[in-house]
């Protein structure tokens, strides 16, 4: 039986793992170990109770072959995270897609449950707002937003923040995130310094 969210609808989750990690010497950030587990394994553990389908968005299927999870290549080459989100939307079995970047080791099932519980047919996306601003790479998107993303991709307008401005967004912030974020929830690992900080060193 498919898992369903609080709204009674099934959700696809997609881990964006197609980045070049240019600030980390090209290393596979999803394989970095924090707290004894690889980041991607930590994310899969957090997503599994929420999503009825999980995809990995990457052009390197062999890298993730051992996980037994479908790997979807970019539909638009070289388009960065926006291209990854679009690829997830058009590949998902379900009309809502939970996106998470592959370098976020501290995301949690409770966070994902909060996001899926906020899905709304009057919104194209549910996006949390942390102290640093909107977090579009840890958010839920409706498949119906795909044409907006495709139009921006065709125009080479690849900035995710600008894309968000075109969508009807339901923000999750303040009290809705109270108790979930200890200051590390949305932390990502972009550099060796970030990695050291995430490991508490």
N, C-alpha and C positions, 0 to 999 in steps of 0.2 A: 504494500500500500504506500502511495506517495505521501511524504510528509507535507503537512499544510501549515501555513502560518496562522496567526491569530485571527486573520480575516477569513479563514477557511479556504484560502487559495494556495496552490503549490508555487514554489519559487525555484528558479535556477540560480545557482551561484557561479561566478566566474572569477578565477584568479588571474590577474594580468601579469604575465611573466615574460613579456616580449621585449623588455627594455635592454639597452646596451650596457648599462652600468658603467658609463664612461667615467664617473667619478670614483669608481671602485675597481679600476684596472680591468674592467670587463668580467669580473667574477659573477658567478651565479648567486645572486643575493638570496634567492629562495632556499638555497642549500646551506646558508650560514647557520651555525648552531648557537642557540641561546637557551639557557636553562636546560641543557641536555637534549634539546630537540631542534631539528631544522625548522626554519621559519615556515616553510610550506606545510610541514606536518602539524605545526601549531595551528596554522590557519585552517587546515582540513578538519582538525579536531573541533575547532570552534564552529565551523560551518555545517558539519554533518548533522547535528540535531535540527537544523533549520531548513536546509535545502533538500529538495527531492531529486535534484540533478546538479552535479558539479562539473564544471569545465575548466580546463587550463588554456589560456590564450597565449600561444607561443608558436614560433616557427621552428622550434627545435623539439620535435616530438620524442626523439630518442632520449633526451635528457630526463623526461618524466615517464618513461615507459614502465618503470617498476611500480608506479603508483596505481596502475589499473584505472586511470581516469581519462576520459576523452580529452585529447589535445587538439585545439582548433587553431589553425593558422590565420594570420592577418588577412582580411579580405581586401584591405588597402595597404600596400607595402609602405613602410617608412613613415607612417602617420602618427607614431607615438601612442600615448595613452588614449587619445580620442579614437584612433583606429582600433585599439583593443576593445574599447567599450562598444563600438559599433559592431565589431566582429562577434562579440558576445551576444548582443541584442538579436542579430539576425541568425544566430546559431542555436539559441536557446529553445527548449521545448515549451517553456512557460512564458506568460506575458509580462512577468516581472522578473528582473535580473539583478541580483545582489553582486555588486562589483567590489573587489578588494585587490589592492596592489600586492605583489608578492613579497614586499619588503616590510610588512607591518607585523611585527612579532607579538604585539600585545592586544590585538583585537580579541573580542570575546563573544561567546554564544549569547550572553545577555545583551550585548550591544546589537548583535544581528537580530535578536528577537524584538528589540525595541524598534529597529528600523522597519522590519517586516510588519510589525503591528501597526505602523503608521501609514501603510500604503493606502492611497486614496485615489479614487477614479478621477478626481478633479485635479490631480497632480501628475506631472510627467516624471518626477523624481522625488525621492526622499533623501535629503542630504544633511548629515550632521554638521553642526558648527562648533568647532573647538575654539580654544583661546587664540589660535593662529588664523582662524577664519573657516570658510566652508571646506569640507573634506570630500571632494568629488570622486576620489579614488577609494572611498569606503562608503558607498552609497547604493541606493536602489534606483533602477531606471525602468520605466515602462517601455516595452517593445515599440509602442506607437511613436516613441521619440526617434526611432531609427532614421526616418527621412530627414529630420533636422540635422542629425549628425552626418548623414551622407551628403547633404548639400554643403555643409561646411568642409567636409573632406574633399569634395570635388573642387572647392574654391581654395584649397590649401590653407584654410583658416583652422588651424589645428589646436589652438589654445583651448584647453578644457574649461577654464574659467569663463571665457567668452561664450562658449557653448551653453554653459549653465545659465547664463543671462537670458538665453532664448527660450528656456524651458519654464514650465509652471512648476516651481519647486516648493516642496513642503520642508521647511527647515526643522531640525531637531536640535534643541539646545537647552541651556539652562537646567531647569528642574528635571526635564526629561532625561538628561544625562547625569544628573546628580547621583553620586554613589557608584557610577560606572567608571569614571575617568579619574585616575590617580595622578594625572599629568603625563602618563605614558601611553594611554590608550591608542592615540593616533600617531604615535612615534613611528617614523620609518627609518630604514637603514640605507642611506645614500652614499656614505663615505666610511672609510676605516675609523674615523673619529666617532661617527654615529654608532658603529658596531661596538666599539669599546665602551661607549656610554650605555648601550643597551645591555651589555654583559655586566655592567656595574663596575667597570674598571676605569 
